[in-house]
Amino acid sequence: MTAIDTAIRAAAADIELIGVSKAYDAKTVVIPLLNVALRPGEFTVVLGPSGCGKSTLLQMIAGLERVSGGKILIGGREVQDLEPKHRGCAMVFQNYALYPHMTVAENMAYSLKVAGVSKVERTERVATVATMLGLADYLSRKPGQLSGGQRQRVAIGRAIIREPGVLLFDEPLSNLDAQLRHDMRVELADLHHRIGATSVFVTHDQVEAMTLADRILILNKGRIEQFDTPKAIYHHPASVFVAKFIGAPPMNILAVVGDGSTLRLADGQVIANYAGKGNFQLGIRPEDIVVNSGGPIHAQICYREDLGSHEILEANIAGEQLRIATPFGAEIDTTSTLSLSFPRARLHLFDGETGRAMSHTFDETEVTPASVRVYQ
């Protein structure tokens, strides 16, 4: 572990947002009210669709956007009224934001030069960070002579050379191609493991979120839908929004009606034995659906995608779309109606009105084809 690794790990600070809001005017409210606490040394990914407020949230932490209300604490110190340079944060941008006329070494050392750090120390820190990021052979080059991945590493190096307590990433991988994105995810995960900085990473890419995060903060229209570990979010989504946002393909959501003993689709097919009454939304992930000849649930195949390792089948069930991920090597006849089973342990139940997850217990009595009837 280098001196920079040690310094960053020691500086890692917690972040707390208390009643934070952001509005540009009465009609343009980006974040209505937000309360969240991020642990020191944690890698938090802020995930959500375009326009949900995730970049605005990051910029408020950095001080690039003023809060409309509430408090931001970093390391227990209120910072919402401080200038960015006094907050102890370093930021990595989507567009790299490198000085084109400076070399790699000069770009990384610039903030230290402005801060009055001696040339000897600047040179030592640049060498350390360059070795850490695989840039030692490129220090004399200018950004225009580098690949996209190399430029992003320079931007990261420029951030960590300051030994910040908080690292902020604003969609840093979105300009890279698929292979470079994968490589940079691996490098970022390794870097975080080494330096232990409190990191906040904004993205709309669920793969980046699932592979990098200690915890994922999912935003929807400026509100927190769920804040939990990747595994918990995938297996226990708190809402229909989360269920449909996480997963490739996403979770299937079907409208069902509870009659006090069963849950039925619009065409009368019984999905599960259930004591509740009312309108619900039922979720099941594509990989959890079992395709077999004796399954009690029937769907009509519409389309198939062969991905080599497995197939994605799209079917019509009670007028709704159903996606099915087949296991590797499975031989499935897709020329006729599919017979399916939905394992009870893999079902998710959501409120029909709010879309929020409900606690539930399904009767484990097997649903058989005899249970299926079509309402006239």
Residue pairs with C-beta under 8 A, 6 or more apart in sequence:
1 194
2 128
2 132
3 128
4 125
4 128
4 129
4 132
4 160
4 161
4 163
4 195
5 194
5 195
5 196
7 163
8 160
8 163
8 164
8 165
8 195
8 196
8 197
9 41
9 195
9 196
9 197
11 88
11 163
11 164
11 165
11 197
12 40
12 41
12 165
12 166
12 196
12 197
12 198
13 40
13 74
13 75
13 88
13 165
13 166
13 198
14 37
14 38
14 39
14 40
14 73
14 74
14 75
14 76
14 198
15 37
15 38
15 61
15 72
15 73
15 74
15 166
15 198
15 200
16 36
16 37
16 38
16 71
16 72
16 73
17 34
17 35
17 36
17 37
17 57
17 61
17 70
17 71
17 72
17 73
18 35
18 70
18 71
18 72
18 73
19 33
19 34
19 35
19 69
19 70
19 71
20 31
20 33
20 34
20 35
20 57
20 60
20 67
20 69
20 70
20 71
20 72
20 80
21 29
21 31
21 32
21 33
21 34
21 67
21 68
21 69
21 70
22 29
22 30
22 31
22 53
22 56
22 57
22 60
22 65
22 67
22 68
22 222
23 29
23 30
23 31
23 68
24 30
29 222
30 53
30 56
30 222
31 53
31 56
31 57
31 222
32 222
32 223
33 70
34 57
34 70
34 222
34 223
34 224
36 217
36 224
36 227
38 44
38 198
38 200
39 198
40 75
40 198
41 196
41 197
41 198
42 198
42 199
42 214
42 215
43 192
43 199
43 201
43 212
43 213
43 214
44 199
44 200
44 201
44 213
44 214
44 215
44 216
44 217
45 201
45 202
45 203
45 208
45 209
45 212
45 213
45 215
45 216
45 217
46 54
46 57
46 58
46 200
46 201
46 202
46 203
46 216
46 217
46 219
47 54
47 203
47 204
47 206
47 209
47 216
47 217
47 218
47 219
47 245
48 54
48 204
48 218
48 219
48 220
48 245
49 204
49 220
49 245
50 204
52 219
52 220
52 221
52 222
53 219
53 221
53 222
54 202
54 203
54 204
54 219
55 170
55 171
55 202
56 65
57 202
57 219
58 91
58 168
58 170
58 200
58 202
59 65
59 170
60 66
60 67
60 72
60 80
61 72
61 74
61 87
61 89
61 166
61 168
61 200
62 84
62 87
62 89
62 91
62 168
63 79
63 82
63 83
63 84
63 87
63 89
64 84
64 91
66 80
67 80
70 80
71 78
71 80
72 78
72 79
72 80
73 79
74 87
74 88
74 89
74 165
74 166
75 88
75 165
79 86
79 87
87 166
88 164
88 165
88 166
89 164
89 165
89 166
89 167
89 168
90 158
90 159
90 160
90 162
90 164
90 166
90 167
90 168
91 159
91 167
91 168
91 169
91 170
92 152
92 155
92 156
92 159
92 167
92 168
92 169
92 170
92 172
93 155
93 170
93 172
94 170
94 171
94 172
94 174
94 175
95 175
96 143
96 151
96 152
96 154
96 155
96 175
97 155
98 107
98 143
98 151
98 154
98 155
98 158
99 106
99 107
99 110
99 143
100 142
100 143
100 144
101 142
102 110
102 142
102 143
103 139
103 140
103 141
103 142
104 130
104 135
104 138
104 139
104 140
104 141
104 142
104 143
104 146
104 154
105 126
105 130
105 139
105 140
107 143
107 154
107 158
108 126
108 129
108 130
108 154
108 157
108 158
108 161
109 122
109 123
109 125
109 126
109 161
110 158
111 158
111 161
111 162
112 121
112 122
112 125
112 161
112 162
113 122
115 162
117 125
125 161
126 139
126 157
126 161
127 136
129 135
129 157
129 160
129 161
130 136
130 138
130 139
130 157
132 157
132 160
132 191
132 194
133 153
133 154
133 156
133 157
133 187
133 191
134 153
135 150
135 153
135 154
135 157
138 145
138 146
138 150
143 151
143 154
146 154
147 180
148 175
148 176
148 177
148 180
149 176
149 180
149 183
149 184
152 172
152 173
152 175
152 176
152 184
153 184
153 187
155 172
156 172
156 188
156 191
159 167
160 167
160 191
160 195
160 197
164 197
165 197
165 198
166 197
166 198
166 199
166 200
167 197
167 198
167 199
167 200
168 199
168 200
169 188
169 199
169 200
169 201
169 202
170 202
171 202
171 203
171 204
172 184
172 201
173 180
173 181
173 184
173 185
173 203
173 205
173 208
174 203
174 205
176 184
181 205
181 208
185 207
185 208
185 211
185 212
188 201
188 212
189 211
189 212
192 199
192 212
201 208
201 212
201 213
203 209
206 245
206 246
206 247
206 248
207 248
209 216
209 230
210 216
210 230
210 234
210 246
211 230
213 229
213 230
214 229
215 227
215 228
215 229
215 230
216 226
216 227
216 228
216 229
216 230
216 233
217 224
217 227
218 224
218 225
218 226
218 227
218 233
218 241
218 242
218 245
218 246
219 225
220 241
225 238
225 239
225 241
225 242
226 233
226 237
226 238
226 239
226 242
228 236
228 238
233 242
233 246
234 246
234 247
236 357
237 243
237 246
237 251
237 283
237 348
237 357
238 356
238 357
239 350
239 354
239 355
239 356
239 357
240 253
240 281
240 283
240 350
240 355
241 355
243 250
243 251
243 253
243 283
243 348
243 350
244 250
244 251
244 253
247 285
247 286
249 286
249 312
249 323
249 325
250 323
251 283
251 284
251 285
251 286
251 348
252 283
252 284
252 285
252 286
252 289
252 321
252 322
252 323
253 281
253 282
253 283
253 350
254 265
254 271
254 281
254 282
254 283
254 284
254 317
254 318
254 320
254 322
255 265
255 266
255 279
255 280
255 281
255 282
255 320
255 352
256 263
256 264
256 265
256 271
256 279
256 280
256 281
256 282
257 263
257 264
257 266
257 278
257 279
257 280
258 274
258 275
258 276
258 277
258 278
258 279
258 280
259 277
260 275
260 276
260 277
261 273
261 274
261 275
262 270
262 271
262 272
262 273
262 274
262 367
262 371
263 270
263 271
263 272
263 273
263 274
263 280
263 282
264 270
264 271
264 375
265 271
265 317
265 318
265 320
266 318
266 319
266 320
267 318
267 319
267 374
267 375
268 372
268 373
268 374
268 375
269 296
269 297
269 298
269 317
269 318
269 372
269 374
270 296
270 367
270 371
270 372
271 282
271 297
271 342
271 347
271 367
272 282
272 342
272 344
272 347
272 362
272 363
272 367
273 362
273 363
273 365
273 367
274 349
274 360
274 362
274 363
275 363
276 360
278 352
279 352
279 353
280 349
280 350
280 351
280 352
280 358
281 349
281 350
281 351
281 352
281 355
282 347
282 348
282 349
282 350
283 347
283 348
283 349
283 350
284 342
284 346
284 347
284 348
285 325
285 346
286 312
286 323
286 324
286 325
287 325
287 327
288 342
288 343
288 346
289 322
289 324
289 325
289 340
289 341
289 342
290 340
290 341
290 342
290 343
291 313
291 324
291 326
291 330
291 332
291 338
291 339
291 340
292 339
292 340
292 341
293 339
294 339
294 369
295 338
295 339
295 340
295 341
296 339
296 341
296 367
296 368
296 369
296 371
296 372
297 317
297 339
297 340
297 341
297 342
297 367
297 372
298 317
298 337
298 338
298 339
298 340
298 372
299 315
299 316
299 317
299 322
299 337
299 338
299 340
300 315
300 316
300 317
300 337
300 338
301 313
301 314
301 315
301 334
301 335
301 336
301 337
301 338
302 314
302 315
302 316
302 321
303 313
303 314
304 311
304 312
304 313
304 314
304 334
305 311
305 312
305 313
305 314
309 328
310 325
310 326
310 327
310 328
310 330
311 325
311 326
311 330
311 332
312 323
312 324
312 325
312 326
313 323
313 324
313 325
313 326
313 332
313 334
313 338
314 321
314 322
314 323
314 324
315 321
315 322
315 323
315 324
315 338
316 322
324 338
324 340
326 332
332 338
344 362
344 364
347 362
348 357
349 357
349 358
349 360
350 356
350 357
350 358
351 357
351 358
